Structures are given as C-alpha cells and as structure tokens.
Amino acid sequence: MVVAADSVQMDAQSLEKVRALFQQQIEEGLHPGAALAVYRHGKLVLDLQGGVASQESGQPVMPDTMFVLFSSTKAMTAACLHILWQRDQLAWDDPVAKHWPGFAKNGKDGITIRHVLSHQGGFPESPSELHWSKWRDWDAVVEAMENITPEYAPGQVMAYHPRNYGWVIGELVHCIDGRTFDRFLREEITGPLGMTDTYVGLPEEHEERVATLYAMEDCDRPGMVPPYNRPEVHQAVQPAGGGIATARDLARFYAMMGGGGTLDGSSILAPQTLREVTRLQVEGLDHSLGQHMRRSLGLVLADQRMGASDGQGARTFGHGGAGTSIGWADPESGLAMAFITNGFRANKTNNPRLESISRAVRQACQ
C-alpha cells in the first residue's frame, strides 16, 4: 500500500514532479510504456504505471504488467549466493570447481566465486552453441559452461559477463544447495518478500501480462530485442538477464537490501552480510563495456543511472538492465527504486532518462 509522502519524510510536491517527469518521458516518445516504484524507510511511497504495454494492441501498462528485466535480474541472482555465504556454505575465494567439479575443464580451475560475482572470471562471451532456443535446456547450459575456455586469466581483467554470469551462479546454487536456481530464488527471496510478480522462468499462464519490448530509434543492439519477446525465452531460467517482474517487486527487493536485509518482518540477509557484499571489489575499465565501472559482489556501485556520485548517494548500489531499466538502494537516504521501460535505447539516451528519474526521486527527500 502506498503511504503518504510526509510519513517517510518526502515532499509531496516534489513527488508530483516525479510523476510529471515520468509521464513526460512517455509523451516525448522515449519509450512506449514504463513503471516506477519508490520505497523510503521500507514503505512504498510511489507506484506508477503509464503508456502502453503493446503498441500493436494498444494494451495499457497496468499495475500487474510485468517487464523483461535484462541484467536488472543480476542483483537478485547475486543475492542467492549472498545467502549461501551467510550460511557458511561457500567462501568468496572458493574455486567454482570446488562445488562444481565439471567446471574445472579447459583451464577454469582457478576461477573463484569472487571472480564470477565481480566479472573477473575471464570468460565473458556466451558460447555460440547456446542459441536462445536452448536456454530452457539446463543440462545444455551446464555442459556449455563446463566446456567454455577462458579468454583471460582469472582476476586479471574486468570484462562484463552478460549471460555466463547467471548460468554459472545458477548451477553453483544448484550444486551447493540442491535446489534448482528458480526454486531457491522463489523460496528464499521472492516468496518471503511477497514478490509474487517476479520470475526467472515465467509460467506460461502469465505470458499475456508481459510488456512487449521495442527497439527505439537509436537502439544500438536491435538484435537483442526480438528473442526477449519470445515465450520460450521468458520461460527459460536465465539468471543473468531473463528475469521478469513489476517495478513494484524490484523496488521491494531493493528496499530489503537497503534496509539492512529485512523488510516487513522478513529477514533475508543480515546487516553484516549487506556490508560485506556492497564493498568495492574492483574499479576500472570494463573490457566488455568499454567504460569505467565500480563493482562489489554482484552489484554496481553509485553510477550515473542511479543519480549517484561521490557527493550524493555515494553508498548507493544496484544494477541496470540493457537499454531499459535501473534498480538501486541508497542506505544513507533510505531510498530504494526501480524504473523499468519497454523501450530499448542506446546508452547516450538511456542513461540520461534513467538518471533524471533517479535524481528527481532523490530531490523529493526532506
């Protein structure tokens, strides 16, 4: 339930400016539709939807419309390992192969869990044989990850792993815990938090609720869009970029993370675990993305899209989704936010639209 702005020390007029900016972006054609949810101090203060989920049918974005998250999925995926670390079932510097012996093939025996979470594993490129049509075959995914040969020595190069990150974490969870990744996520995170509209592996009966993705006029990766409109891809367990959720649910996840691991009586992570996993691990040029990045254990730290800088929101952490979305938490301000669109844009226009919403939300704090 949305609470009054003044009950969480936010300015109602400033929140109206956020609403106006949210609608303005849709009217200017930055994306067909979008959803935005904001928490402060563990309370939902803004829950917006607008535009259309489908240009073909004219179906509007509704409160229960779900969006493809792309890599905004990655933070929830990392949190599964955070839970296992908290339970002393793994150590960050464990070789992946300690828990998954088959992964050691082709020189991967020195790759640690820390390397995977911080994108320093050295195997960023998805195997060519893992066409989207095979993503629902987990055995094929595992075999491909075992057979992959690294491009870089582990720990030497930061290079973003768009999909391999999630497949390796997913099988690590399976090997360590015994449950499949999607079951672990549901039973340990989304279920306890009441995130009933979040899936990594969408049940077929919810397909009609998923907003259609569109490549906008400056989209620099138009080939990414069509596969992610396919039911087969929605149904695949693809933990790096295949999540589907509402903005309300994703913001709820970050409200838990920013609140020290607990929300509405559900304790997912301990405060000391949050401090551990949000510490800087690596900073510098990401050789996959060609840009400067700051990363902790599965999270991006205080970047432009979060409206954060060294001067404001320096402790902010979160993750973005390719060309479309951002989610973050700022423990200092008590803010947590998710903004998801169905219009895929290049960074030069995507980052500013995400940043402008994030900054407007920050400016509403009293």
N, C-alpha and C positions, 0 to 999 in steps of 0.2 A: 504494500500500500504506500502511495506517495504521501510524504509528510510535508507540513508547512515549512517554507524556507527558513523562517526565523527560529524554528525549533532546532535547527542544526547550524545556526549562525551563518546563514546565507541571505543575501539581499534579494527580495522578490523581484524588484525592478530589473536587477542585473540578470536574473534568470529569464525574465521576459526577453531580454536582449539575446540570450542564448537561443530561445525559441525562434525569435525573428531571424537570426543568422542561420539556424537550421533550415527554416523554410526558404530563406533567400537562396541558399545553395541549390535547392531543388528547382526553384523558379528560374535560376540562371542556367540550368541545364548541366550542372556539374555532375549530376547522377540522376537516374530516374527515380530512385527511392532510397530511403535511409531510415535508420533507427538510432536513437541516442538514449542512454540511461546513465544517470549520475547518482552516486551514493556519497553521503558525507557522514562521518562518525557512525557508520553502519546502518544508516537509514536512507531509503530511496527517496530522492528529492526531485528527480526529473525522469520522466519516462515518455519519450516522444517517438512517434512514427509519422512518416509522410511520404508523399509521392506514390509511385506505382511499383508493385512487385513484378508486374508483367506488362510490357508495352503492347504486346500483341492482344491481350485480353482486356487491358485496362484495369486489371485487378489492383486495388489499392493496397499499400502496405498496411497490414492490420496489427493489432497488439500481439497476435500469436504468429506473425510471419517470421520465418527463420531465414538466416542468411548464411552463405558459404563464408567461412572464416579465413580461408587460406592459412597463412602462418600465424594468425592470431590464435590458432589452435596450440601452438608450441608451448605457451606458458602452462596450460593445463597439463600437457603431456609431461613437462619437466616436473610438475608438482607430484606426479606419481612416483618419480624417483626420490623426490624430497621426502615423501612419506616413508619410503623404504630405508632411506638413510637415517631418518629419525628413529626407526625401529632397529637400528644396528644390523640391518640385513645387507648392507653394502657400505663400501668406503669410496670416496670420490676417486682415489688413486688406484682402486682395483682395476686390473685389466678387464675389459669386457669379456675376454675369453675365460676368465676365472669362473664366471657364471654361465657362460655360453661357449663351451669349448670349440664348437664348429666355426666360430667367428675368427679364430686364430689363423685361418688359411691365408695364403698369399701375403705373408708379412704383416698381419694385423695383430700379432700377439702383444705388441707394446701399446696399443691404443687403450686408454683408460676411460672410465666413465666421465671424469672431469673433461677430458679431451672432447668427448661427444657433446656434452652439455654446453661447452664454450666454443664449439665449431672449430676445434683444432685437431680433429681426428685424421684429416688428410685425405678423405675420400668424398669430396663434395658432390661429384656428378652422379646422378641416378643412372643405374645400368640401362643400357639401351633395350635390353630384353624385357624390362619392366614397363611395357606399354600399359596405358591406363586400363586396358581390357583385362589385365592380370592382377590388378590391385586387390581384387576380392579373394585371391588365392594366397592365403597367408603362407602356406608351405613354399610357394614360388618366391614370395618376398624373402623369406628366411634363406632360401638357397641362394638367391641373388646377392644378399648381403654377405653371406659366407664366401662367395666366390669373387667378390669385388677385390681389386688390387688398388692400394692407396696411390695417390699422386704425389703426396708429400709425406715426409717423416712426421710421426705424431708429435704434437706440441710445438712444432716449428713454424707453422703458418696458420693464421686465422683465415678460413675460407668457408663461407656460409654453406651449410648442407641443406638445401631446400626440402628434400624428401627423405634422404637416408637417415638424417637425424631422428625422425619419428619412427621409422621402421626398426632401427637399432634399439631405441628406447622401448618400443612396444614389445620386442622379443626379450629384452632384458627383464622387463616387468614379468613377462610370462615365465621365464626361466627361474627367476628369484622367488616369485610369489606362488606360481602355479596357475593363477587365473589369467585368462586372456586379457589383453590391454583394455578392450572396451568394457569388459565386466569389472575390472579393477577400478577404472575411472568412474563408472556408474556407482559402484558400491562404496567407494572411499571418498569421492569428491562430489560429483553432481547429485547423487541421491541424498546424502546427508545435508547438502546445502539447499535442497529443494529446487535444483536447476533442472526442471522437468522438460525443458525445451532445448536441451543440449545433447548432441550425439556425435560420436565418432564411429560411424557405421549406422546410417539412418534407417530405421524401419520403413519398409516400403509404404506403409499406410500413411506416412507423413509427407510423402513426396510433394503433394499439391500445396503444401504450406511453404515451400522453399522459393524464395525470390529468384527470379531469373537474373543471371549476370549479363552485363552488356559491356563490350569494348567501346570506350568513349573515343572521341575524335583524335586524341593524342596518345591512345594506348600504344605502348612500345612492345607489348608482348601479346598481341591478339590471339596467338595460337594457344595461350593458356585458358582462354575463356570457354570455348565450346566443350572440352571434356568436363569441366566443372558444372555444366548444365545437364549432364547425363545422370539418370537414376543409378546406373551401375557404379559411377564414381561416388555419388552420395552414399551408397550402401557399403562401400569399401571401408575397411578400417585402415585409415591413412593418418597416423597420429601427428604428422608434421604439418599437414595443410588441409586435411579433409574434414575438419570439424564443421558442424552446422548448428547454429544457435540463434537465439534472440539477443539483442543488445542488453536487455534486462538481465538475462542469465550471465552473460560475460561480465557485466559490471558487478554482479553479485559475487562472482569468483574473485574479482579484484578487491571488493570490499572485505572479503575474508582475508586476503593476502595483506592488504594494507592495515587491517585491524589486528595484526599480530597472530593471525591464523585461526581466529574464531569469529563466527557471525551467528547471531540469533541463537546462541546456545550450542551451536555445532562447532566443535573443536576439530579442525583438520590438521593444523600444524602448530607446533609450539613456537612462542616468540623467538627463542634462541635459534630455532631452525630457520625462521624467516631472516634473521640477521645473518646467518651463515650463507644462505643461498642468494642473498641480494648483494653480497660483497663483490667488488670488482675482481674479475679473474683475468681479463685480457683487454687491452686497448690498443688501437692502431688501425692500419689499413686492412680491410677485409678484401682478400684477393678475389673472391667471387663477386662481391657487390661493387668493388672499386670505390669504396668510401670509408671514411673513418667510423669505427664502431667501438662502443664500450659494452662489454658483456659480463654478466655474472654467470651463475649456474643455470642456464636455460632462459635467462631474461635479458632484455636490452635495458640499459641504464640511461635515463634522463636525456632522451633525444628530442629533436625538433617537433616531431609529431605529437609528443606529449605536452607541448607547450612549456618544456622544462629547459633549464640552463644551469650553469654553475651558480647563478644568482637567485634563481627561483626554482623550487621543486628539485633541488639537487639530489635528493634521495629517491626520486621517482623511479619506478621500474615498470616494465610491461613488455608488450610485443605488438608489432603490426602485422597486418596481412597484406600480401602483394596487391598494390594498386587500389585498395578498397577500404581498409579499416585500421583501427587502433584501439587498444585497451591498456589501461595503466592504473597504478595506485601510487599515491603520494602519502607516506606515513606521517609526514610533518603536518600537512594540512588536513588530513583525514579524508581526502577526496579519493574516489575511485570512479572510473568512467569507461564506457565502451561506446564507440561510434562506428557503425557498420553501414556501408553503402553497397548498392549493387551495380555501381558504375566503375569499371576498371580504368584508371588513368595512369599516365607516366608520373614518375616522382616529382617532376617540375610543377605539376598542378595538384597531384595527390597530397604531397606533404603539406603544402600551404593550406589546403581545405581542412585537413585533419588538425593542423596546428591552430588554425583560427578558432575552431570549436573548443579545443583544449584550453586555449588562453582565455576564451570567453567564460568557460566554466570556472577557471581559477579566479578570474576577476570578480566573480559573484560571491566569493568568500568575504565574510566580515572580520 
